[in-house]
Structure formats: structure tokens, C-alpha cells
């Protein structure tokens, strides 16, 4: 885990441009007639998370200072995301180009993909084992 922390005051917006894409760690081989043969290729799959920040000019400057501190995006860092278990820290890398736009020169939109090495939802836990049947019985009232 990295000891570098994404600036807490730069919060991704969640109403637009935020989401995750689960990769596939399943291999598949087509067979003649019938379902494909498949299996797990590896235990954890990296999880790309689309991040959009709307910041002021000062926030933009803080982002780029942080970006420089992580070797221009080459180093991993801790960033809070919700990948299924609520907001929690993830060790991530920036795995895309960083784009920024402005309409008025005051507010800046910064976008990039932060890829998590793994997420806590991928780890089996006692809570996860108990939660599934409880949700089946109680639903959203749980």
C-alpha cells in the first residue's frame, strides 16, 4: 500500500462521471456445441474507476501539485471510493490521460481513471456470507 494520500478536499462528484468497471477474471474457451468451458484466471481483477472532479483554480493547482508528487501519475496512492462496501480507501494508480476543461476559467473539470489493485468487496468475509441470506429474507428493510 502506498503512503501517499489523495488530497481529501478534492472530492469526486458522484452525480456525473463516476463509476467503476469490473474487469473479467474469467477465461472462456468455446467448444463445438454447448456452453463454453470457463474458469477463473486469477483471484483479483483490477477495478477501473472513472473519476471527475469539479474544482476551483486553487483546487486545480492542488491537483497538479499532487500529480507531480506521484511522479506524474506513475506512483500508486490512497484514494477514497465506494466500490460496494461504502466509502473506503483504495490503493490506486492513474491509468488514463488526465483531461481538464473549463467553460468560464473559474471552475475546472478534471477527469481520469483510477484503477484499484483490489477492493474489499472482492475479499470473502463473515459479513458477506451472512448478508446475502439476510438480504434475501428482509430486502431493503435490512
C-alpha positions in Angstrom: 0.0 0.0 0.0 1.2 3.5 -0.8 1.7 6.1 1.9 0.7 8.9 -0.5 -2.9 10.2 0.1 -5.1 11.9 -2.5 -6.0 15.4 -1.1 -9.2 15.0 1.0 -10.5 18.4 -0.1 -10.7 17.3 -3.8 -13.8 15.2 -3.8 -15.1 13.3 -6.9 -18.6 14.3 -7.9 -20.9 11.3 -7.8 -23.8 12.6 -9.8 -21.9 12.7 -13.1 -18.9 10.8 -14.5 -18.3 8.5 -11.5 -18.5 4.8 -11.9 -16.5 1.6 -11.9 -16.0 -1.2 -14.4 -15.5 -4.7 -13.2 -12.9 -6.5 -15.3 -13.3 -10.1 -16.1 -11.0 -12.6 -14.5 -12.7 -15.4 -16.2 -11.2 -17.3 -19.2 -13.5 -18.9 -21.7 -13.0 -21.5 -24.4 -15.7 -22.1 -27.0 -16.4 -25.7 -27.6 -18.3 -27.1 -30.5 -21.9 -27.5 -29.4 -22.8 -26.5 -25.9 -21.7 -23.9 -23.3 -18.1 -22.6 -23.3 -15.6 -24.0 -20.8 -14.6 -21.4 -18.3 -12.7 -20.9 -15.2 -11.1 -18.2 -13.0 -7.9 -16.8 -14.5 -6.7 -15.1 -11.3 -8.3 -14.2 -8.0 -8.4 -10.4 -8.1 -9.3 -8.3 -11.0 -8.2 -4.7 -11.2 -11.1 -2.3 -11.0 -11.0 0.9 -13.1 -12.9 3.8 -11.5 -13.9 6.8 -13.6 -13.2 10.0 -11.6 -14.5 13.5 -12.3 -13.5 16.5 -10.1 -15.0 19.9 -10.4 -12.6 22.3 -8.7 -11.7 26.0 -8.5 -8.4 27.4 -9.9 -6.8 26.7 -6.5 -8.2 23.1 -6.5 -6.7 22.7 -10.0 -3.3 23.8 -8.7 -3.5 21.4 -5.8 -4.4 18.5 -8.1 -1.4 19.2 -10.4 0.9 19.5 -7.4 -0.3 16.2 -6.1 0.0 14.7 -9.7 3.7 15.9 -9.7 4.2 14.3 -6.2 3.1 10.9 -7.6 5.7 11.0 -10.4 3.2 12.4 -13.0 0.8 9.5 -12.3 3.4 6.7 -12.2 3.1 6.0 -8.4 0.2 4.5 -6.6 -1.7 6.4 -3.9 -4.6 6.1 -1.5 -8.0 7.5 -2.7 -11.4 7.1 -1.1 -14.0 5.3 -3.4 -17.2 3.4 -3.0 -16.8 0.1 -4.8 -19.5 -1.8 -3.0 -18.8 -1.6 0.8 -19.3 2.2 1.2 -16.6 4.8 1.0 -13.2 3.4 2.0 -9.6 3.9 0.9 -8.3 2.1 -2.1 -4.7 1.8 -3.4 -5.0 3.1 -7.0 -2.9 4.2 -10.0 -3.9 6.7 -12.6 -4.3 4.6 -15.7 -5.5 7.1 -18.3 -4.7 10.5 -19.6 -5.8 13.3 -17.2 -8.1 15.7 -19.0 -9.2 19.1 -17.9 -11.7 21.6 -19.3 -13.2 24.9 -18.3 -16.1 26.9 -19.6 -15.5 30.1 -17.6 -11.9 30.0 -16.5 -13.0 29.7 -12.9 -14.4 26.2 -12.5 -12.3 23.3 -13.8 -13.5 19.8 -14.6 -10.7 17.2 -14.2 -11.2 13.6 -15.3 -9.1 10.5 -15.2 -9.3 6.7 -14.5 -8.0 5.5 -11.2 -7.6 1.7 -11.2 -7.8 -0.1 -7.9 -5.5 -3.0 -7.3 -8.3 -4.8 -5.5 -11.4 -3.9 -3.4 -12.7 -5.1 -0.1 -15.8 -6.4 -1.8 -13.6 -9.0 -3.5 -12.5 -10.4 -0.2 -14.7 -13.1 1.4 -15.8 -12.0 4.9 -18.2 -13.3 7.6 -20.4 -10.3 7.0 -20.6 -11.0 3.3 -21.5 -14.6 4.0 -24.3 -13.6 6.4 -25.5 -10.5 4.4 -26.6 -12.4 1.3 -29.3 -14.6 3.0 -30.4 -11.8 5.3 -31.0 -9.5 2.3 -32.9 -12.3 0.7 -35.2 -12.5 3.7 -35.5 -8.8 4.6 -34.6 -6.9 1.4 -34.1 -3.2 1.6 -35.6 -3.2 5.1 -32.5 -4.7 6.4 
